[in-house]
Amino acid sequence: MPPPLSSFNLCNVPPPVLASVAFQRHPRPVHIQGVRRTHRRLFAWLRRTRDPQDRSRRFQEYMDVAFRLHQWRDEPEGSGRASLRNSYFRYLRGWMADSSSREAAVLKAWAESRFGLPPCHHGTPIRGPDDPSYLHYRTAAARSEGRTNALRLQLDLLFEFIQDEVRRRYPGPPRGLTLYRGVHDLDEHEVTARPARDRVVVWLNNLVSFTRDPERAWEFGTRVLEVTVPTSKIVFDARLLHTSLLAGEEEVLALGGQVEAKVRWW
């Protein structure tokens, strides 16, 4: 069984709705409460800027100033320097290297706190809050996040920036983006229905990586899930940040939950 959903979150869509196939079919905008209002001057400037690279540059400059990320050398103590250097970039790189790393645990804990979607896997399956695997994941997240400077607030602003860019690239109501994910064994996932031989309804982790390139997805499994991911569930897209500090322009990080997917075999 999938882990129980939280009864609350910090966004405008309830967890059971956000994690449903109905949301996948009929998506709507998702916002974290208060972020755009708190940083309204940044988003007002972004609205006036047509060049996407200029928007990305201004966003990164704003993050540096708002969270003092560029001032780590001025800190007299090592812990202070480390907390500023351990920015959202480090945790995104950690996720790309290993989705079961300590950095990945922090990202999953952020998603759980903001969207009410608990993880169902971190190194091993997580069946619920009483599962020892859940305690292991929370411990790893707490230890790693404790060495950061307001990391969850950084990730909040990153999510809203990415959503702002997504709406520019795909104007109009939120739509679905066809993405791919390689898997080795469907039995390792929580399959809740099989509408057809080549279609499944599967419960994905609260954060999950996809790729735009189906050929690259084959590098990560013997089967490929073709999923229509709502643009309003995209957390990070390297193409939209325009930076050389993060590799993998085909990788997209999105919120998970229950999805309907087409299965491709060799």
TASULSUL-V368034 format. One record per pair of residues at least 12 apart in sequence whose C-alpha atoms are under 10 Angstrom apart, sorted by sequence separation. I is the first residue (numbers start at 0). J is the second residue. If there is no record, write none. Layout:
I&J  I&J
This chain:
3&15  17&29  42&54  45&57  68&80  71&83  72&84  90&102  91&103  94&106  107&119  120&132  121&133  123&135  189&201  190&202  213&225  236&248  237&249  238&250  41&54  44&57  45&58  70&83  71&84  89&102  90&103  93&106  94&107  107&120  119&132  120&133  122&135  123&136  188&201  189&202  190&203  236&249  237&250  238&251  4&18  44&58  68&82  69&83  70&84  71&85  90&104  104&118  107&121  119&133  121&135  122&136  185&199  188&202  189&203  211&225  236&250  237&251  12&27  68&83  69&84  87&102  90&105  91&106  118&133  121&136  188&203  189&204  209&224  210&225  235&250  236&251  237&252  11&27  12&28  41&57  42&58  67&83  68&84  90&106  104&120  117&133  120&136  121&137  185&201  188&204  209&225  235&251  236&252  11&28  12&29  41&58  66&83  67&84  68&85  104&121  209&226  234&251  235&252  236&253  11&29  12&30  68&86  103&121  104&122  118&136  233&251  234&252  235&253  10&29  11&30  12&31  67&86  68&87  87&106  209&228  233&252  234&253  235&254  10&30  11&31  41&61  63&83  66&86  101&121  232&252  233&253  234&254  9&30  10&31  11&32  99&120  100&121  232&253  233&254  9&31  10&32  98&120  99&121  100&122  231&253  232&254  233&255  8&31  9&32  10&33  38&61  63&86  98&121  99&122  201&224  230&253  231&254  232&255  8&32  9&33  62&86  98&122  99&123  229&253  62&87  97&122  199&224  208&233  228&253  229&254  198&224  206&232  207&233  208&234  210&236  228&254  38&65  180&207  181&208  197&224  198&225  206&233  207&234  208&235  209&236  228&255  108&136  180&208  181&209  206&234  107&136  108&137  179&208  180&209  181&210  107&137  178&208  179&209  180&210  228&258  104&135  105&136  108&139  109&140  178&209  179&210  180&211  227&258  228&259  104&136  105&137  108&140  177&209  178&210  179&211  180&212  181&213  226&258  227&259  228&260  103&136  104&137  105&138  107&140  108&141  177&210  178&211  179&212  180&213  181&214  226&259  227&260  104&138  105&139  106&140  177&211  178&212  179&213  181&215  182&216  183&217  215&249  225&259  226&260  227&261  101&136  104&139  105&140  109&144  176&211  177&212  178&213  179&214  180&215  181&216  182&217  215&250  224&259  225&260  226&261  100&136  101&137  103&139  104&140  105&141  108&144  177&213  179&215  180&216  181&217  182&218  183&219  184&220  185&221  224&260  225&261  226&262  99&136  101&138  102&139  103&140  104&141  105&142  179&216  180&217  181&218  182&219  183&220  184&221  185&222  210&247  211&248  212&249  223&260  224&261  225&262  101&139  102&140  104&142  105&143  106&144  113&151  178&216  179&217  180&218  181&219  182&220  183&221  184&222  185&223  210&248  211&249  212&250  223&261  224&262  225&263  100&139  101&140  104&143  105&144  112&151  180&219  181&220  182&221  183&222  185&224  210&249  211&250  223&262  224&263  100&140  101&141  102&142  103&143  104&144  105&145  180&220  181&221  182&222  183&223  209&249  210&250  211&251  222&262  223&263  224&264  101&142  102&143  109&150  110&151  181&222  182&223  209&250  210&251  222&263  223&264  101&143  102&144  109&151  113&155  180&222  181&223  182&224  208&250  209&251  210&252  221&263  222&264  223&265  100&143  101&144  108&151  109&152  180&223  181&224  208&251  209&252  221&264  222&265  106&150  110&154  179&223  180&224  181&225  207&251  208&252  209&253  220&264  221&265  105&150  106&151  109&154  110&155  179&224  180&225  207&252  208&253  220&265  105&151  109&155  178&224  179&225  180&226  206&252  207&253  208&254  217&263  178&225  179&226  206&253  207&254  208&255  217&264  106&154  177&225  178&226  179&227  205&253  206&254  207&255  217&265  177&226  178&227  179&228  204&253  205&254  206&255  207&256  176&226  177&227  178&228  204&254  205&255  206&256  213&263  175&226  176&227  177&228  203&254  204&255  205&256  175&227  176&228  177&229  203&255  204&256  205&257  90&143  174&227  175&228  176&229  177&230  202&255  203&256  204&257  90&144  174&228  175&229  176&230  201&255  202&256  203&257  174&229  175&230  176&231  201&256  202&257  203&258  173&229  174&230  175&231  201&257  202&258  173&230  174&231  175&232  176&233  200&257  201&258  202&259  85&143  172&230  173&231  200&258  201&259  85&144  172&231  173&232  199&258  200&259  201&260  86&146  87&147  90&150  199&259  200&260  85&146  86&147  87&148  169&230  198&259  199&260  200&261  82&144  84&146  85&147  86&148  87&149  198&260  199&261  82&145  83&146  84&147  85&148  86&149  87&150  91&154  124&187  197&260  198&261  199&262  82&146  83&147  84&148  86&150  87&151  90&154  124&188  166&230  197&261  198&262  81&146  82&147  83&148  85&150  87&152  88&153  165&230  166&231  194&259  196&261  197&262  198&263  80&146  81&147  82&148  83&149  87&153  88&154  165&231  191&257  193&259  194&260  195&261  196&262  197&263  79&146  80&147  81&148  82&149  83&150  86&153  87&154  190&257  191&258  192&259  193&260  195&262  197&264  78&146  79&147  80&148  82&150  86&154  120&188  162&230  163&231  165&233  189&257  190&258  191&259  78&147  79&148  119&188  161&230  162&231  190&259  87&157  119&189  161&231  162&232  165&235  180&250  162&233  165&236  168&239  178&249  179&250  161&233  162&234  164&236  178&250  179&251  158&231  161&234  162&235  178&251  158&232  159&233  160&234  161&235  162&236  165&239  158&233  159&234  160&235  161&236  164&239  158&234  159&235  161&237  163&239  164&240  157&234  158&235  161&238  162&239  185&262  157&235  158&236  161&239  125&204  155&234  160&239  161&240  68&148  124&204  154&234  160&240  180&260  182&262  32&113  67&148  154&235  179&260  181&262  31&113  66&148  179&261  180&262  181&263  30&113  31&114  66&149  119&202  120&203  121&204  157&240  179&262  30&114  66&150  119&203  120&204  179&263  29&114  118&203  119&204  120&205  66&152  118&204  119&205  120&206  66&153  117&204  118&205  119&206  65&153  116&204  117&205  118&206  116&205  117&206  118&207  63&153  115&205  116&206  62&153  114&205  62&156  111&205  62&157  110&205  111&206  18&114  110&206  14&111  17&114  18&115  107&204  108&205  109&206  17&115  18&116  58&156  59&157  107&205  108&206  14&113  17&116  58&157  106&205  107&206  14&114  15&115  106&206  107&207  9&110  13&114  14&115  15&116  8&110  9&111  10&112  12&114  13&115  14&116  58&160  8&111  9&112  10&113  11&114  12&115  13&116  14&117  103&206  7&111  8&112  9&113  10&114  7&112  8&113  9&114  10&115  55&160  5&111  7&113  8&114  9&115  54&160  55&161  4&111  5&112  7&114  8&115  7&115  8&116  98&206  5&114  6&115  7&116  55&164  98&207  4&114  5&115  6&116  54&164  98&208  4&115  5&116  3&115  4&116  5&117  3&116  4&117  51&164  94&207  95&208  2&116  3&117  4&118  94&208  2&117  3&118  45&160  1&117  2&118  3&119  51&167  1&118  2&119  42&159  46&163  51&168  1&119  2&120  34&152  38&156  42&160  45&163  49&167  0&119  37&156  41&160  45&164  35&155  34&155  35&156  42&163  46&167  2&124  33&155  34&156  1&124  2&125  3&126  4&127  32&155  34&157  1&125  2&126  3&127  31&155  34&158  35&159  110&234  0&125  1&126  2&127  3&128  30&155  31&156  34&159  35&160  0&126  1&127  2&128  34&160  0&127  31&158  2&130  30&158  31&159  29&158  30&159  29&159  2&133  30&162  29&162  28&162  119&255  118&255  119&256  28&166  116&254  117&255  118&256  116&255  117&256  114&254  116&256  110&253  111&254  28&172  29&173  91&235  110&254  27&172  28&173  110&255  26&172  27&173  28&174  91&237  25&172  26&173  27&174  107&254  25&173  26&174  25&174  26&175  24&174  25&175  95&245  23&174  24&175  95&246  23&175  92&244  95&247  92&245  91&245  92&246  89&244  92&247  95&250  88&244  89&245  88&245  95&252  94&252  91&252  20&200  20&201  59&240  20&202  58&240  19&202  59&242  18&202  55&239  56&240  18&203  54&239  55&240  56&241  54&240  55&241  56&242  1&188  18&205  52&239  54&241  55&242  1&189  51&239  52&240  53&241  0&189  1&190  51&240  52&241  0&190  1&191  51&241  52&242  0&191  1&201  2&202  1&202  28&229  29&230  30&231  0&202  1&203  2&204  26&228  27&229  28&230  29&231  30&232  1&204  23&226  24&227  26&229  27&230  28&231  29&232  23&227  24&228  25&229  26&230  27&231  28&232  29&233  23&228  24&229  26&231  27&232  22&228  23&229  26&232  22&229  23&230  23&231  22&231  23&232  22&232  17&231  17&232  23&256  23&257  24&258  22&257  23&258  24&259  18&254  19&255  20&256  21&257  22&258  23&259  17&254  18&255  19&256  20&257  21&258  17&255  18&256  19&257  20&258  21&259  17&256  18&257  19&258  20&259  16&256  17&257  18&258  19&259  15&256  14&256  15&257  4&256  1&256  1&257
